[in-house]
Amino acid sequence: MPKDSNIVHQYFRKELEDLTILVRVNPIQLKGMEITLSKDGQPEVRELEFDDEIFEDLKADGFTEASPLEFNLYYSGLMD
């Protein structure tokens, strides 16, 4: 079993009219985080657990692959 530090997360993004959703997926443990960025508010961060169809679900919901840098800048609070 790989160690947590050896996992390469996958990142996804979806833009809606008044918000942006960024998702980080741990493809080994099927866990992750979601950051919801509203145009006029603070980022909201949620921890999530996924099933083995997460990648198909994200594609069906209109998510596209995203930059790890963007996700981590928002997650660390360096961007608002």
Steps between C-alpha positions, in 0.01 A plus 500: 500500500645840406574753765284814512794714390543296180147558371456720194169681542283590203339843473180614331318828444150612407383856441140603550342841462567618855754251636796278424547151642847346538536132593804299611471120476727245663461217244635233737290567811207661312500799734539864420406862549273748332548876503199707401589855398209742482544831322420700813591279798761296677616166360318203652708183548349154548663160545340231285497123454442362150397173341692325224300682230614848604686575177200409284275707730725807478511475121120461479457806724715715272823512702827536310854421611653787696827630635628375836655845548165680484339258746788525746517880485133524598534222759797670667317834505747677271224586251148629561 
